[in-house]
Amino acid sequence: EIVLTQSPATLSLSPGERATLSCRASQSVTNYLAWYQQKPGQAPRLLIYDASNRATGIPARFSGSGSGTDFTLTISSLEPEDFAVYYCQQRSNWPPLTFGGGTKVEIK
Amino acid sequence: EMQLLESGGDLVLPGGSLRLSCAASGFTFSNYAMSWVRQAPGEGLEWVSAISRDGGSTYFADSVKGRFTLSSDNSKNTIYLHMNSLRAEDTATYYCATRREVPGQIYYFDYWGQGTLVTVSS
């Protein structure tokens, strides 16, 4: 099973700042990695798939990069609605599909 | 409008059974693979199970293999997660999810239901 480790666990930033979230895989997932955003009481929302492709309707301030074992989700300028928990998920070697433990982006 | 509606969550005793349903509307159900993803209270996401769009293949996480089964009824546009030998660690909100933009894709999820809560406790 591929383990995804996200860092940091919590990121404290102000609106307008740049957010950089990391996801590291225990073995290569090539580019088969997605990012999700989840707000309290809501289902997750797909942001990025296959490492760098924005899902439909996702603002351009969200971007994904990386390949192999190291991936990054960047939010170029945080909007108030971006404060949430973010998860990465791999589909390279499944089952099982696996998720990272999450990074909470909170208001500083 | 496309909708996924989960139901069946309840309080159940350890060792008990439960059947969750995910009813789909607003789209051609048989074109889509479906999955269940759960989230324990205050915890992260865990993929549980998936079924191919033709219903011919099912997949399970090791944590539920042998205890959970998955079936679909195209005439009712519904998938069912049959949960047996439930444990405290199965307590979670269970979401059904699919990939609306790419019918048949089984491994990313861009459309989710609102979830149904399963509590396993004595």
Interface residues (C-beta under 8 A of the other chain):
Chain A: E1 Y32 A34 Y36 Q38 A43 P44 R45 L46 Y49 A55 T56 Y87 Q89 R91 W94 P95 P96 L97 T98 F99 G100 G101 G102
Chain B: S35 V37 G44 L45 E46 W47 A50 Y59 F60 A61 D62 Y95 A97 E101 Y107 Y108 F109 D110 W112 G113 Q114 G115
